[in-house]
Amino acid sequence: MNAGQTCLSVERCYVHRSLYDNFVTRCVEKTQQLRVRGKEDGEYEVGPMIHEQQTNIVEKQVHEAVSAGAKIECGGRAHG
């Protein structure tokens, strides 16, 4: 659903600093459980981006975030 076909994905979460570490830990745990597959595979939660252009946009956003001090907790690269 959020692989480019719809515009419903969350781009930001504002989290109080007292909850931040636990929030990140839980998000990473949940994200690592997601099954990422190509469109030919059967059971998965995250499929491919719908257009290469969207993949490029997301890769640029990740690069800019890291350049500004963000830390990649899991993933961080497109699946080939």
Biopython code that builds the backbone (N, CA, C, O; Angstrom):
import numpy as np
from Bio.PDB.StructureBuilder import StructureBuilder

atoms = [
    (1, "MET", "N", (0.815, -1.195, 0.000)),
    (1, "MET", "CA", (0.000, 0.000, 0.000)),
    (1, "MET", "C", (0.856, 1.255, 0.000)),
    (1, "MET", "O", (0.511, 2.231, -0.666)),
    (2, "ASN", "N", (1.966, 1.251, 0.734)),
    (2, "ASN", "CA", (2.790, 2.448, 0.818)),
    (2, "ASN", "C", (4.091, 2.300, 0.036)),
    (2, "ASN", "O", (5.143, 2.775, 0.466)),
    (3, "ALA", "N", (4.011, 1.647, -1.100)),
    (3, "ALA", "CA", (5.187, 1.483, -1.953)),
    (3, "ALA", "C", (5.064, 2.369, -3.186)),
    (3, "ALA", "O", (5.651, 2.069, -4.226)),
    (4, "GLY", "N", (4.316, 3.444, -3.080)),
    (4, "GLY", "CA", (4.194, 4.391, -4.163)),
    (4, "GLY", "C", (2.819, 4.447, -4.803)),
    (4, "GLY", "O", (2.527, 5.383, -5.548)),
    (5, "GLN", "N", (1.970, 3.466, -4.530)),
    (5, "GLN", "CA", (0.654, 3.438, -5.149)),
    (5, "GLN", "C", (-0.309, 4.419, -4.490)),
    (5, "GLN", "O", (-1.228, 4.911, -5.143)),
    (6, "THR", "N", (-0.115, 4.706, -3.219)),
    (6, "THR", "CA", (-0.996, 5.607, -2.490)),
    (6, "THR", "C", (-0.169, 6.650, -1.760)),
    (6, "THR", "O", (1.019, 6.446, -1.508)),
    (7, "CYS", "N", (-0.784, 7.746, -1.427)),
    (7, "CYS", "CA", (-0.086, 8.818, -0.707)),
    (7, "CYS", "C", (-0.532, 8.837, 0.752)),
    (7, "CYS", "O", (-1.037, 9.851, 1.234)),
    (8, "LEU", "N", (-0.353, 7.741, 1.443)),
    (8, "LEU", "CA", (-0.803, 7.635, 2.823)),
    (8, "LEU", "C", (0.313, 7.307, 3.802)),
    (8, "LEU", "O", (0.046, 7.116, 4.988)),
    (9, "SER", "N", (1.535, 7.237, 3.346)),
    (9, "SER", "CA", (2.609, 6.836, 4.253)),
    (9, "SER", "C", (2.966, 7.974, 5.203)),
    (9, "SER", "O", (2.810, 9.150, 4.877)),
    (10, "VAL", "N", (3.446, 7.600, 6.377)),
    (10, "VAL", "CA", (3.865, 8.573, 7.384)),
    (10, "VAL", "C", (5.257, 9.061, 7.018)),
    (10, "VAL", "O", (6.151, 8.258, 6.752)),
    (11, "GLU", "N", (5.439, 10.357, 7.005)),
    (11, "GLU", "CA", (6.754, 10.927, 6.710)),
    (11, "GLU", "C", (7.480, 11.379, 7.967)),
    (11, "GLU", "O", (8.709, 11.430, 7.984)),
    (12, "ARG", "N", (6.737, 11.708, 9.019)),
    (12, "ARG", "CA", (7.347, 12.169, 10.259)),
    (12, "ARG", "C", (6.547, 11.686, 11.455)),
    (12, "ARG", "O", (5.327, 11.529, 11.395)),
    (13, "CYS", "N", (7.261, 11.458, 12.532)),
    (13, "CYS", "CA", (6.622, 11.197, 13.824)),
    (13, "CYS", "C", (7.273, 12.141, 14.824)),
    (13, "CYS", "O", (8.499, 12.208, 14.916)),
    (14, "TYR", "N", (6.476, 12.847, 15.552)),
    (14, "TYR", "CA", (6.986, 13.701, 16.621)),
    (14, "TYR", "C", (6.811, 12.934, 17.927)),
    (14, "TYR", "O", (5.696, 12.578, 18.306)),
    (15, "VAL", "N", (7.926, 12.683, 18.610)),
    (15, "VAL", "CA", (7.915, 11.848, 19.798)),
    (15, "VAL", "C", (8.599, 12.614, 20.938)),
    (15, "VAL", "O", (9.692, 13.153, 20.766)),
    (16, "HIS", "N", (7.954, 12.651, 22.078)),
    (16, "HIS", "CA", (8.552, 13.317, 23.243)),
    (16, "HIS", "C", (9.864, 12.629, 23.594)),
    (16, "HIS", "O", (9.973, 11.406, 23.520)),
    (17, "ARG", "N", (10.837, 13.410, 23.969)),
    (17, "ARG", "CA", (12.178, 12.867, 24.242)),
    (17, "ARG", "C", (12.167, 11.763, 25.294)),
    (17, "ARG", "O", (13.015, 10.872, 25.248)),
    (18, "SER", "N", (11.231, 11.797, 26.241)),
    (18, "SER", "CA", (11.186, 10.750, 27.266)),
    (18, "SER", "C", (10.743, 9.405, 26.690)),
    (18, "SER", "O", (10.972, 8.365, 27.307)),
    (19, "LEU", "N", (10.116, 9.415, 25.524)),
    (19, "LEU", "CA", (9.644, 8.193, 24.876)),
    (19, "LEU", "C", (10.501, 7.788, 23.681)),
    (19, "LEU", "O", (10.324, 6.704, 23.125)),
    (20, "TYR", "N", (11.424, 8.653, 23.291)),
    (20, "TYR", "CA", (12.150, 8.497, 22.032)),
    (20, "TYR", "C", (12.891, 7.161, 21.910)),
    (20, "TYR", "O", (12.690, 6.441, 20.933)),
    (21, "ASP", "N", (13.733, 6.822, 22.871)),
    (21, "ASP", "CA", (14.542, 5.601, 22.756)),
    (21, "ASP", "C", (13.665, 4.359, 22.620)),
    (21, "ASP", "O", (13.938, 3.497, 21.784)),
    (22, "ASN", "N", (12.625, 4.263, 23.426)),
    (22, "ASN", "CA", (11.724, 3.121, 23.345)),
    (22, "ASN", "C", (10.979, 3.125, 22.003)),
    (22, "ASN", "O", (10.792, 2.071, 21.395)),
    (23, "PHE", "N", (10.562, 4.289, 21.551)),
    (23, "PHE", "CA", (9.863, 4.407, 20.276)),
    (23, "PHE", "C", (10.741, 3.895, 19.133)),
    (23, "PHE", "O", (10.282, 3.110, 18.303)),
    (24, "VAL", "N", (12.000, 4.336, 19.087)),
    (24, "VAL", "CA", (12.920, 3.905, 18.028)),
    (24, "VAL", "C", (13.149, 2.403, 18.107)),
    (24, "VAL", "O", (13.112, 1.717, 17.086)),
    (25, "THR", "N", (13.383, 1.893, 19.291)),
    (25, "THR", "CA", (13.600, 0.452, 19.461)),
    (25, "THR", "C", (12.421, -0.344, 18.935)),
    (25, "THR", "O", (12.611, -1.314, 18.201)),
    (26, "ARG", "N", (11.210, 0.044, 19.296)),
    (26, "ARG", "CA", (10.008, -0.670, 18.853)),
    (26, "ARG", "C", (9.800, -0.546, 17.347)),
    (26, "ARG", "O", (9.404, -1.512, 16.696)),
    (27, "CYS", "N", (10.062, 0.631, 16.791)),
    (27, "CYS", "CA", (9.921, 0.813, 15.333)),
    (27, "CYS", "C", (10.908, -0.061, 14.572)),
    (27, "CYS", "O", (10.549, -0.678, 13.568)),
    (28, "VAL", "N", (12.143, -0.116, 15.042)),
    (28, "VAL", "CA", (13.153, -0.949, 14.393)),
    (28, "VAL", "C", (12.749, -2.416, 14.478)),
    (28, "VAL", "O", (12.856, -3.141, 13.489)),
    (29, "GLU", "N", (12.287, -2.861, 15.637)),
    (29, "GLU", "CA", (11.853, -4.255, 15.792)),
    (29, "GLU", "C", (10.739, -4.584, 14.807)),
    (29, "GLU", "O", (10.791, -5.611, 14.131)),
    (30, "LYS", "N", (9.738, -3.723, 14.721)),
    (30, "LYS", "CA", (8.607, -3.957, 13.811)),
    (30, "LYS", "C", (9.061, -3.922, 12.356)),
    (30, "LYS", "O", (8.633, -4.753, 11.554)),
    (31, "THR", "N", (9.915, -2.981, 12.011)),
    (31, "THR", "CA", (10.394, -2.853, 10.633)),
    (31, "THR", "C", (11.198, -4.076, 10.214)),
    (31, "THR", "O", (11.069, -4.541, 9.081)),
    (32, "GLN", "N", (12.019, -4.599, 11.105)),
    (32, "GLN", "CA", (12.817, -5.769, 10.787)),
    (32, "GLN", "C", (11.973, -7.022, 10.589)),
    (32, "GLN", "O", (12.440, -7.991, 9.989)),
    (33, "GLN", "N", (10.747, -7.018, 11.079)),
    (33, "GLN", "CA", (9.841, -8.152, 10.899)),
    (33, "GLN", "C", (9.100, -8.108, 9.560)),
    (33, "GLN", "O", (8.516, -9.109, 9.145)),
    (34, "LEU", "N", (9.119, -6.972, 8.889)),
    (34, "LEU", "CA", (8.419, -6.856, 7.606)),
    (34, "LEU", "C", (9.075, -7.741, 6.560)),
    (34, "LEU", "O", (10.300, -7.818, 6.468)),
    (35, "ARG", "N", (8.251, -8.397, 5.784)),
    (35, "ARG", "CA", (8.753, -9.223, 4.688)),
    (35, "ARG", "C", (8.723, -8.390, 3.413)),
    (35, "ARG", "O", (7.666, -7.928, 2.984)),
    (36, "VAL", "N", (9.897, -8.205, 2.812)),
    (36, "VAL", "CA", (10.040, -7.395, 1.599)),
    (36, "VAL", "C", (10.302, -8.327, 0.434)),
    (36, "VAL", "O", (11.237, -9.127, 0.465)),
    (37, "ARG", "N", (9.477, -8.222, -0.589)),
    (37, "ARG", "CA", (9.599, -9.114, -1.739)),
    (37, "ARG", "C", (9.315, -8.367, -3.033)),
    (37, "ARG", "O", (8.812, -7.243, -3.030)),
    (38, "GLY", "N", (9.649, -9.020, -4.133)),
    (38, "GLY", "CA", (9.290, -8.527, -5.452)),
    (38, "GLY", "C", (7.863, -8.894, -5.782)),
    (38, "GLY", "O", (7.242, -9.685, -5.072)),
    (39, "LYS", "N", (7.339, -8.331, -6.850)),
    (39, "LYS", "CA", (5.933, -8.539, -7.197)),
    (39, "LYS", "C", (5.602, -9.975, -7.574)),
    (39, "LYS", "O", (4.427, -10.343, -7.581)),
    (40, "GLU", "N", (6.604, -10.803, -7.888)),
    (40, "GLU", "CA", (6.345, -12.197, -8.265)),
    (40, "GLU", "C", (6.194, -13.113, -7.051)),
    (40, "GLU", "O", (5.721, -14.241, -7.184)),
    (41, "ASP", "N", (6.594, -12.636, -5.869)),
    (41, "ASP", "CA", (6.515, -13.450, -4.667)),
    (41, "ASP", "C", (5.131, -13.347, -4.041)),
    (41, "ASP", "O", (4.373, -12.425, -4.343)),
    (42, "GLY", "N", (4.807, -14.284, -3.177)),
    (42, "GLY", "CA", (3.468, -14.358, -2.608)),
    (42, "GLY", "C", (3.231, -13.585, -1.329)),
    (42, "GLY", "O", (2.498, -12.596, -1.337)),
    (43, "GLU", "N", (3.831, -14.009, -0.232)),
    (43, "GLU", "CA", (3.520, -13.450, 1.074)),
    (43, "GLU", "C", (4.532, -12.378, 1.479)),
    (43, "GLU", "O", (5.704, -12.667, 1.717)),
    (44, "TYR", "N", (4.059, -11.151, 1.551)),
    (44, "TYR", "CA", (4.922, -10.054, 1.974)),
    (44, "TYR", "C", (4.078, -8.868, 2.398)),
    (44, "TYR", "O", (2.904, -8.769, 2.042)),
    (45, "GLU", "N", (4.681, -7.970, 3.160)),
    (45, "GLU", "CA", (4.007, -6.749, 3.591)),
    (45, "GLU", "C", (4.447, -5.535, 2.777)),
    (45, "GLU", "O", (3.690, -4.575, 2.632)),
    (46, "VAL", "N", (5.664, -5.575, 2.250)),
    (46, "VAL", "CA", (6.198, -4.439, 1.507)),
    (46, "VAL", "C", (6.643, -4.922, 0.134)),
    (46, "VAL", "O", (7.491, -5.808, 0.025)),
    (47, "GLY", "N", (6.079, -4.349, -0.894)),
    (47, "GLY", "CA", (6.447, -4.695, -2.263)),
    (47, "GLY", "C", (7.343, -3.629, -2.866)),
    (47, "GLY", "O", (7.774, -2.707, -2.173)),
    (48, "PRO", "N", (7.622, -3.753, -4.146)),
    (48, "PRO", "CA", (8.508, -2.802, -4.807)),
    (48, "PRO", "C", (7.843, -1.442, -4.979)),
    (48, "PRO", "O", (6.617, -1.340, -5.008)),
    (49, "MET", "N", (8.663, -0.399, -5.094)),
    (49, "MET", "CA", (8.146, 0.925, -5.456)),
    (49, "MET", "C", (7.512, 0.811, -6.837)),
    (49, "MET", "O", (7.931, -0.013, -7.650)),
    (50, "ILE", "N", (6.526, 1.620, -7.095)),
    (50, "ILE", "CA", (5.789, 1.518, -8.343)),
    (50, "ILE", "C", (6.577, 2.088, -9.528)),
    (50, "ILE", "O", (6.398, 1.646, -10.663)),
    (51, "HIS", "N", (7.451, 3.070, -9.264)),
    (51, "HIS", "CA", (8.256, 3.684, -10.326)),
    (51, "HIS", "C", (9.694, 3.859, -9.842)),
    (51, "HIS", "O", (9.935, 4.112, -8.661)),
    (52, "GLU", "N", (10.637, 3.724, -10.756)),
    (52, "GLU", "CA", (12.042, 3.953, -10.413)),
    (52, "GLU", "C", (12.251, 5.385, -9.935)),
    (52, "GLU", "O", (13.096, 5.634, -9.075)),
    (53, "GLN", "N", (11.493, 6.321, -10.483)),
    (53, "GLN", "CA", (11.607, 7.719, -10.074)),
    (53, "GLN", "C", (11.318, 7.876, -8.579)),
    (53, "GLN", "O", (11.996, 8.643, -7.894)),
    (54, "GLN", "N", (10.320, 7.155, -8.074)),
    (54, "GLN", "CA", (9.995, 7.231, -6.647)),
    (54, "GLN", "C", (11.107, 6.621, -5.805)),
    (54, "GLN", "O", (11.417, 7.134, -4.730)),
    (55, "THR", "N", (11.708, 5.538, -6.275)),
    (55, "THR", "CA", (12.849, 4.954, -5.572)),
    (55, "THR", "C", (13.972, 5.974, -5.465)),
    (55, "THR", "O", (14.586, 6.116, -4.408)),
    (56, "ASN", "N", (14.243, 6.685, -6.557)),
    (56, "ASN", "CA", (15.297, 7.708, -6.561)),
    (56, "ASN", "C", (14.995, 8.827, -5.574)),
    (56, "ASN", "O", (15.895, 9.320, -4.893)),
    (57, "ILE", "N", (13.726, 9.229, -5.495)),
    (57, "ILE", "CA", (13.325, 10.281, -4.551)),
    (57, "ILE", "C", (13.585, 9.829, -3.120)),
    (57, "ILE", "O", (14.145, 10.581, -2.322)),
    (58, "VAL", "N", (13.183, 8.613, -2.796)),
    (58, "VAL", "CA", (13.363, 8.105, -1.430)),
    (58, "VAL", "C", (14.854, 7.953, -1.113)),
    (58, "VAL", "O", (15.282, 8.297, -0.011)),
    (59, "GLU", "N", (15.639, 7.450, -2.047)),
    (59, "GLU", "CA", (17.084, 7.320, -1.817)),
    (59, "GLU", "C", (17.710, 8.692, -1.562)),
    (59, "GLU", "O", (18.581, 8.822, -0.702)),
    (60, "LYS", "N", (17.281, 9.703, -2.291)),
    (60, "LYS", "CA", (17.788, 11.063, -2.092)),
    (60, "LYS", "C", (17.397, 11.573, -0.706)),
    (60, "LYS", "O", (18.211, 12.197, -0.026)),
    (61, "GLN", "N", (16.166, 11.316, -0.286)),
    (61, "GLN", "CA", (15.717, 11.738, 1.039)),
    (61, "GLN", "C", (16.545, 11.077, 2.137)),
    (61, "GLN", "O", (16.917, 11.731, 3.111)),
    (62, "VAL", "N", (16.835, 9.792, 1.989)),
    (62, "VAL", "CA", (17.655, 9.084, 2.979)),
    (62, "VAL", "C", (19.055, 9.686, 3.021)),
    (62, "VAL", "O", (19.590, 9.942, 4.100)),
    (63, "HIS", "N", (19.646, 9.912, 1.855)),
    (63, "HIS", "CA", (20.990, 10.499, 1.796)),
    (63, "HIS", "C", (21.015, 11.878, 2.456)),
    (63, "HIS", "O", (21.928, 12.181, 3.224)),
    (64, "GLU", "N", (20.026, 12.705, 2.163)),
    (64, "GLU", "CA", (19.966, 14.043, 2.756)),
    (64, "GLU", "C", (19.803, 13.977, 4.269)),
    (64, "GLU", "O", (20.411, 14.761, 4.998)),
    (65, "ALA", "N", (18.984, 13.043, 4.741)),
    (65, "ALA", "CA", (18.777, 12.900, 6.184)),
    (65, "ALA", "C", (20.070, 12.490, 6.879)),
    (65, "ALA", "O", (20.422, 13.041, 7.922)),
    (66, "VAL", "N", (20.777, 11.520, 6.295)),
    (66, "VAL", "CA", (22.052, 11.070, 6.879)),
    (66, "VAL", "C", (23.071, 12.211, 6.857)),
    (66, "VAL", "O", (23.813, 12.397, 7.821)),
    (67, "SER", "N", (23.109, 12.963, 5.780)),
    (67, "SER", "CA", (24.027, 14.101, 5.685)),
    (67, "SER", "C", (23.735, 15.157, 6.743)),
    (67, "SER", "O", (24.632, 15.885, 7.169)),
    (68, "ALA", "N", (22.463, 15.235, 7.168)),
    (68, "ALA", "CA", (22.060, 16.213, 8.171)),
    (68, "ALA", "C", (22.160, 15.660, 9.594)),
    (68, "ALA", "O", (21.782, 16.333, 10.553)),
    (69, "GLY", "N", (22.678, 14.418, 9.729)),
    (69, "GLY", "CA", (22.899, 13.861, 11.057)),
    (69, "GLY", "C", (22.014, 12.693, 11.450)),
    (69, "GLY", "O", (22.147, 12.164, 12.553)),
    (70, "ALA", "N", (21.112, 12.282, 10.568)),
    (70, "ALA", "CA", (20.248, 11.138, 10.893)),
    (70, "ALA", "C", (21.073, 9.854, 10.949)),
    (70, "ALA", "O", (22.117, 9.735, 10.309)),
    (71, "LYS", "N", (20.581, 8.907, 11.724)),
    (71, "LYS", "CA", (21.228, 7.603, 11.858)),
    (71, "LYS", "C", (20.313, 6.540, 11.264)),
    (71, "LYS", "O", (19.133, 6.474, 11.607)),
    (72, "ILE", "N", (20.846, 5.711, 10.379)),
    (72, "ILE", "CA", (20.070, 4.616, 9.807)),
    (72, "ILE", "C", (20.047, 3.476, 10.819)),
    (72, "ILE", "O", (21.096, 2.956, 11.199)),
    (73, "GLU", "N", (18.863, 3.094, 11.250)),
    (73, "GLU", "CA", (18.708, 2.046, 12.252)),
    (73, "GLU", "C", (18.521, 0.667, 11.621)),
    (73, "GLU", "O", (18.887, -0.340, 12.227)),
    (74, "CYS", "N", (17.959, 0.606, 10.420)),
    (74, "CYS", "CA", (17.815, -0.652, 9.697)),
    (74, "CYS", "C", (17.556, -0.319, 8.232)),
    (74, "CYS", "O", (17.042, 0.753, 7.912)),
    (75, "GLY", "N", (17.914, -1.238, 7.353)),
    (75, "GLY", "CA", (17.713, -0.984, 5.923)),
    (75, "GLY", "C", (18.660, 0.084, 5.423)),
    (75, "GLY", "O", (19.869, 0.011, 5.641)),
    (76, "GLY", "N", (18.100, 1.077, 4.748)),
    (76, "GLY", "CA", (18.907, 2.191, 4.283)),
    (76, "GLY", "C", (19.324, 2.080, 2.829)),
    (76, "GLY", "O", (20.021, 2.953, 2.313)),
    (77, "ARG", "N", (18.903, 1.012, 2.166)),
    (77, "ARG", "CA", (19.231, 0.865, 0.753)),
    (77, "ARG", "C", (18.074, 0.163, 0.051)),
    (77, "ARG", "O", (17.311, -0.586, 0.661)),
    (78, "ALA", "N", (17.969, 0.426, -1.231)),
    (78, "ALA", "CA", (16.899, -0.208, -2.029)),
    (78, "ALA", "C", (17.215, -1.674, -2.242)),
    (78, "ALA", "O", (18.379, -2.053, -2.378)),
    (79, "HIS", "N", (16.181, -2.497, -2.270)),
    (79, "HIS", "CA", (16.357, -3.906, -2.603)),
    (79, "HIS", "C", (16.462, -4.034, -4.112)),
    (79, "HIS", "O", (15.689, -3.421, -4.849)),
    (80, "GLY", "N", (17.415, -4.828, -4.571)),
    (80, "GLY", "CA", (17.619, -4.979, -6.004)),
    (80, "GLY", "C", (16.841, -6.048, -6.542)),
    (80, "GLY", "O", (16.899, -6.308, -7.744)),
]
sb = StructureBuilder()
sb.init_structure("model")
sb.init_model(0)
sb.init_chain("A")
sb.init_seg("    ")
for serial, (resi, resn, name, xyz) in enumerate(atoms, 1):
    if name == "N":
        sb.init_residue(resn, " ", resi, " ")
    sb.init_atom(name, np.array(xyz, "f"), 0.0, 1.0, " ", f" {name:<3s}", serial, name[0])
structure = sb.get_structure()
